[in-house]
Amino acid sequence: MPVPGAEAALQGFVLALSALFSIVNPLGAALIFAQVTANRSHGERVMLARRIGLYAAIVMLVSLWVGASVLSFFGISLAALRIAGGLVVAAQAWTLLAAPEEREARKAAQAEPVQDAPEPGSLDEIAFFPLTLPFTTGPGTISVAIALGAGRPEGEAARLGYFAGASAASLVIAVLVLLAYASADRLVARLGHARVRVLGRLAAFLLLCVGTQITVTGVVDVLGPLLAGRRG
């Protein structure tokens, strides 16, 4: 029988992988990345992909580990974080599910300054802004990561296992971003927008389920003690 820490690690990995993949959508973002970096060489695009992958990993890990703790410092309870975070995640998922075109247009607008940026010397600058923030890991990704951090289980072993699993999932997403961006031109040729949009909607439905689960957990945290008190 697996120890609680191992179970929590698996739970954190699966939950975070599905949620972060849905909101980051490396395949869909790679198609836009290919458009806005069309005037750059393949070597420059690969270099950008590596840096964006690194920066995206940092953004997700900091949000996951620190975000919920910072909000708790200001007196916000864990249950409130779970309810609010779950609702935010569900709202993001509904937008992705109902109107993916709006998100694509917003992402294209966010990355537009890259087309007018100076050539090689500005790679470091544009890799972080706007290609990492807000294009790849924007407010939606940060809020999802914070909500995942708020969904941590009780108990030290389970909590550490959960964060380890969620952190591993964040690194997997960062690697997928790197690979998708580095081979963006091939993805455009093989997949196209229609297939990527179908995959994006399937991922958005998973994200909606994750947001609902986080919200339900928060509601149970609030109502459980009240119901137990009335029974007593």
KOLTOR-652233 format. One record per residue (C-alpha): residue in one letter; residue number from 1; x, y, z. Coordinates in steps of 0.2 Angstrom, whole numbers, plus 2048, in hexadecimal, padded with zeros to 3 digits. Example, Ala and Ser with C-alpha at 12.3 -4.5 7.8 and 13.67 -1.06 7.14 Angstrom:
<badrens>
+----+-----+------+-------+-----+
! aa !   i ! east ! north !  up !
+----+-----+------+-------+-----+
!  a !   1 !  83E !   7EA ! 827 !
!  s !   2 !  844 !   7FB ! 824 !
+----+-----+------+-------+-----+
</badrens>
This chain:
<badrens>
+----+-----+------+-------+-----+
! aa !   i ! east ! north !  up !
+----+-----+------+-------+-----+
!  m !   1 !  800 !   800 ! 800 !
!  p !   2 !  807 !   811 ! 7FB !
!  v !   3 !  80C !   81D ! 809 !
!  p !   4 !  802 !   82D ! 80A !
!  g !   5 !  810 !   837 ! 804 !
!  a !   6 !  811 !   82D ! 7F4 !
!  e !   7 !  7FE !   82E ! 7F1 !
!  a !   8 !  7FE !   840 ! 7F3 !
!  a !   9 !  80D !   842 ! 7E7 !
!  l !  10 !  803 !   839 ! 7DA !
!  q !  11 !  7F4 !   843 ! 7DD !
!  g !  12 !  7FD !   853 ! 7DC !
!  f !  13 !  806 !   84E ! 7CC !
!  v !  14 !  7F6 !   849 ! 7C3 !
!  l !  15 !  7EC !   858 ! 7C9 !
!  a !  16 !  7FA !   864 ! 7C5 !
!  l !  17 !  7FE !   85D ! 7B4 !
!  s !  18 !  7EC !   85D ! 7AE !
!  a !  19 !  7E9 !   86F ! 7B5 !
!  l !  20 !  7F9 !   877 ! 7AF !
!  f !  21 !  7F9 !   86E ! 79E !
!  s !  22 !  7E7 !   875 ! 79B !
!  i !  23 !  7EB !   887 ! 7A0 !
!  v !  24 !  7FC !   888 ! 798 !
!  n !  25 !  7F7 !   87E ! 789 !
!  p !  26 !  809 !   87C ! 782 !
!  l !  27 !  803 !   876 ! 771 !
!  g !  28 !  7F7 !   884 ! 76E !
!  a !  29 !  804 !   891 ! 774 !
!  a !  30 !  811 !   88A ! 769 !
!  l !  31 !  807 !   88E ! 759 !
!  i !  32 !  806 !   8A0 ! 75E !
!  f !  33 !  818 !   89F ! 763 !
!  a !  34 !  81C !   89A ! 751 !
!  q !  35 !  813 !   8A8 ! 74A !
!  v !  36 !  81B !   8B6 ! 755 !
!  t !  37 !  82D !   8AF ! 753 !
!  a !  38 !  82B !   8AC ! 740 !
!  n !  39 !  839 !   8B9 ! 73C !
!  r !  40 !  845 !   8B0 ! 748 !
!  s !  41 !  851 !   8A2 ! 744 !
!  h !  42 !  84E !   890 ! 74A !
!  g !  43 !  85D !   892 ! 756 !
!  e !  44 !  856 !   8A2 ! 75D !
!  r !  45 !  845 !   899 ! 760 !
!  v !  46 !  84D !   88A ! 768 !
!  m !  47 !  856 !   896 ! 774 !
!  l !  48 !  846 !   8A0 ! 778 !
!  a !  49 !  83E !   88F ! 77B !
!  r !  50 !  84B !   88A ! 788 !
!  r !  51 !  84A !   89A ! 791 !
!  i !  52 !  837 !   89B ! 791 !
!  g !  53 !  836 !   889 ! 798 !
!  l !  54 !  842 !   88E ! 7A6 !
!  y !  55 !  839 !   89E ! 7AA !
!  a !  56 !  828 !   895 ! 7A9 !
!  a !  57 !  82E !   887 ! 7B6 !
!  i !  58 !  833 !   895 ! 7C2 !
!  v !  59 !  823 !   89E ! 7C1 !
!  m !  60 !  818 !   88E ! 7C3 !
!  l !  61 !  823 !   888 ! 7D2 !
!  v !  62 !  823 !   898 ! 7DB !
!  s !  63 !  810 !   89A ! 7D9 !
!  l !  64 !  80E !   888 ! 7DF !
!  w !  65 !  819 !   889 ! 7EE !
!  v !  66 !  817 !   89B ! 7F4 !
!  g !  67 !  807 !   8A2 ! 7ED !
!  a !  68 !  7FB !   89A ! 7F9 !
!  s !  69 !  806 !   89D ! 808 !
!  v !  70 !  807 !   8B0 ! 804 !
!  l !  71 !  7F4 !   8B1 ! 803 !
!  s !  72 !  7F3 !   8A7 ! 813 !
!  f !  73 !  7FF !   8B4 ! 81B !
!  f !  74 !  7F1 !   8C1 ! 818 !
!  g !  75 !  7E5 !   8B7 ! 822 !
!  i !  76 !  7DC !   8AE ! 814 !
!  s !  77 !  7D7 !   89D ! 81A !
!  l !  78 !  7DC !   88D ! 810 !
!  a !  79 !  7CA !   889 ! 80D !
!  a !  80 !  7C7 !   89A ! 806 !
!  l !  81 !  7D6 !   898 ! 7FB !
!  r !  82 !  7D0 !   888 ! 7F5 !
!  i !  83 !  7BE !   88E ! 7F1 !
!  a !  84 !  7C4 !   89E ! 7E8 !
!  g !  85 !  7D2 !   895 ! 7DF !
!  g !  86 !  7C7 !   888 ! 7D9 !
!  l !  87 !  7BA !   894 ! 7D3 !
!  v !  88 !  7C8 !   89E ! 7CA !
!  v !  89 !  7CF !   88E ! 7C2 !
!  a !  90 !  7BD !   889 ! 7BD !
!  a !  91 !  7BA !   89A ! 7B5 !
!  q !  92 !  7CA !   899 ! 7AB !
!  a !  93 !  7C5 !   888 ! 7A5 !
!  w !  94 !  7B4 !   88D ! 7A0 !
!  t !  95 !  7BC !   89B ! 795 !
!  l !  96 !  7C8 !   88F ! 78D !
!  l !  97 !  7BA !   883 ! 78A !
!  a !  98 !  7AD !   88F ! 783 !
!  a !  99 !  7B7 !   89C ! 77A !
!  p ! 100 !  7C9 !   896 ! 776 !
!  e ! 101 !  7CA !   8A3 ! 768 !
!  e ! 102 !  7CA !   8B1 ! 774 !
!  r ! 103 !  7D8 !   8AA ! 77E !
!  e ! 104 !  7E2 !   8A7 ! 76E !
!  a ! 105 !  7DF !   8B9 ! 768 !
!  r ! 106 !  7E5 !   8BF ! 77A !
!  k ! 107 !  7F4 !   8B5 ! 779 !
!  a ! 108 !  7F9 !   8BA ! 768 !
!  a ! 109 !  7F7 !   8CD ! 76E !
!  q ! 110 !  802 !   8C9 ! 77D !
!  a ! 111 !  810 !   8C2 ! 772 !
!  e ! 112 !  80E !   8CF ! 764 !
!  p ! 113 !  81D !   8DA ! 76B !
!  v ! 114 !  829 !   8CC ! 767 !
!  q ! 115 !  826 !   8CF ! 754 !
!  d ! 116 !  82D !   8E1 ! 756 !
!  a ! 117 !  83B !   8DD ! 762 !
!  p ! 118 !  84D !   8E0 ! 75D !
!  e ! 119 !  856 !   8D0 ! 757 !
!  p ! 120 !  862 !   8C6 ! 761 !
!  g ! 121 !  866 !   8D1 ! 76F !
!  s ! 122 !  855 !   8D2 ! 777 !
!  l ! 123 !  852 !   8BF ! 778 !
!  d ! 124 !  854 !   8BF ! 78B !
!  e ! 125 !  848 !   8CD ! 78D !
!  i ! 126 !  83A !   8C6 ! 782 !
!  a ! 127 !  83C !   8B4 ! 789 !
!  f ! 128 !  836 !   8BA ! 79A !
!  f ! 129 !  82B !   8C8 ! 794 !
!  p ! 130 !  81F !   8C6 ! 78B !
!  l ! 131 !  823 !   8B4 ! 786 !
!  t ! 132 !  823 !   8AC ! 797 !
!  l ! 133 !  818 !   8BA ! 7A0 !
!  p ! 134 !  80A !   8BC ! 79B !
!  f ! 135 !  80B !   8B1 ! 78B !
!  t ! 136 !  80F !   8A0 ! 792 !
!  t ! 137 !  80C !   8A1 ! 7A5 !
!  g ! 138 !  801 !   8B0 ! 7A8 !
!  p ! 139 !  7F4 !   8B4 ! 7B5 !
!  g ! 140 !  7EA !   8A5 ! 7B1 !
!  t ! 141 !  7F9 !   899 ! 7B4 !
!  i ! 142 !  7FE !   8A1 ! 7C4 !
!  s ! 143 !  7EC !   8A1 ! 7CB !
!  v ! 144 !  7EB !   88E ! 7C7 !
!  a ! 145 !  7FC !   88B ! 7CF !
!  i ! 146 !  7F6 !   894 ! 7DF !
!  a ! 147 !  7E6 !   88A ! 7DF !
!  l ! 148 !  7F0 !   87A ! 7DD !
!  g ! 149 !  7FB !   87F ! 7EC !
!  a ! 150 !  7EB !   883 ! 7F6 !
!  g ! 151 !  7E4 !   872 ! 7F2 !
!  r ! 152 !  7F2 !   869 ! 7FC !
!  p ! 153 !  7ED !   85B ! 808 !
!  e ! 154 !  7EF !   85C ! 81B !
!  g ! 155 !  7FE !   853 ! 823 !
!  e ! 156 !  811 !   857 ! 821 !
!  a ! 157 !  815 !   847 ! 817 !
!  a ! 158 !  805 !   849 ! 80B !
!  r ! 159 !  808 !   85B ! 809 !
!  l ! 160 !  81B !   859 ! 804 !
!  g ! 161 !  816 !   84B ! 7F8 !
!  y ! 162 !  808 !   855 ! 7F0 !
!  f ! 163 !  814 !   864 ! 7ED !
!  a ! 164 !  821 !   858 ! 7E7 !
!  g ! 165 !  815 !   851 ! 7DA !
!  a ! 166 !  80E !   862 ! 7D5 !
!  s ! 167 !  820 !   868 ! 7D3 !
!  a ! 168 !  824 !   85A ! 7C8 !
!  a ! 169 !  815 !   85D ! 7BD !
!  s ! 170 !  81A !   870 ! 7BC !
!  l ! 171 !  82B !   86A ! 7B6 !
!  v ! 172 !  823 !   85F ! 7A9 !
!  i ! 173 !  818 !   86D ! 7A2 !
!  a ! 174 !  828 !   878 ! 7A1 !
!  v ! 175 !  831 !   86A ! 797 !
!  l ! 176 !  821 !   869 ! 78C !
!  v ! 177 !  822 !   87B ! 789 !
!  l ! 178 !  834 !   87B ! 784 !
!  l ! 179 !  831 !   86C ! 778 !
!  a ! 180 !  822 !   873 ! 770 !
!  y ! 181 !  829 !   885 ! 76E !
!  a ! 182 !  83A !   87E ! 767 !
!  s ! 183 !  830 !   873 ! 75A !
!  a ! 184 !  822 !   880 ! 757 !
!  d ! 185 !  824 !   880 ! 744 !
!  r ! 186 !  822 !   86D ! 743 !
!  l ! 187 !  813 !   86E ! 74E !
!  v ! 188 !  80B !   87B ! 743 !
!  a ! 189 !  80E !   86F ! 734 !
!  r ! 190 !  808 !   85F ! 73C !
!  l ! 191 !  7F9 !   864 ! 748 !
!  g ! 192 !  7F2 !   875 ! 742 !
!  h ! 193 !  7E6 !   880 ! 74C !
!  a ! 194 !  7D6 !   875 ! 74B !
!  r ! 195 !  7DE !   865 ! 753 !
!  v ! 196 !  7E7 !   870 ! 761 !
!  r ! 197 !  7D7 !   878 ! 765 !
!  v ! 198 !  7CE !   867 ! 767 !
!  l ! 199 !  7DC !   862 ! 773 !
!  g ! 200 !  7DB !   873 ! 77C !
!  r ! 201 !  7C8 !   870 ! 77F !
!  l ! 202 !  7CB !   85F ! 786 !
!  a ! 203 !  7D8 !   866 ! 792 !
!  a ! 204 !  7CD !   874 ! 797 !
!  f ! 205 !  7BF !   868 ! 79C !
!  l ! 206 !  7CC !   85F ! 7A7 !
!  l ! 207 !  7D1 !   870 ! 7AF !
!  l ! 208 !  7BE !   874 ! 7B2 !
!  c ! 209 !  7BD !   863 ! 7BC !
!  v ! 210 !  7CD !   868 ! 7C6 !
!  g ! 211 !  7C6 !   879 ! 7CA !
!  t ! 212 !  7B6 !   871 ! 7D0 !
!  q ! 213 !  7BF !   864 ! 7DB !
!  i ! 214 !  7C9 !   872 ! 7E3 !
!  t ! 215 !  7B9 !   87C ! 7E7 !
!  v ! 216 !  7B0 !   86D ! 7ED !
!  t ! 217 !  7BF !   869 ! 7F9 !
!  g ! 218 !  7BE !   87B ! 800 !
!  v ! 219 !  7AB !   87A ! 802 !
!  v ! 220 !  7AD !   86A ! 80C !
!  d ! 221 !  7BB !   872 ! 817 !
!  v ! 222 !  7AF !   880 ! 81B !
!  l ! 223 !  79E !   876 ! 81D !
!  g ! 224 !  7A6 !   866 ! 825 !
!  p ! 225 !  7A9 !   86D ! 836 !
!  l ! 226 !  798 !   876 ! 836 !
!  l ! 227 !  78F !   867 ! 832 !
!  a ! 228 !  799 !   85C ! 83F !
!  g ! 229 !  795 !   86A ! 84C !
!  r ! 230 !  782 !   869 ! 849 !
!  r ! 231 !  782 !   856 ! 84A !
!  g ! 232 !  78C !   857 ! 85A !
+----+-----+------+-------+-----+
</badrens>
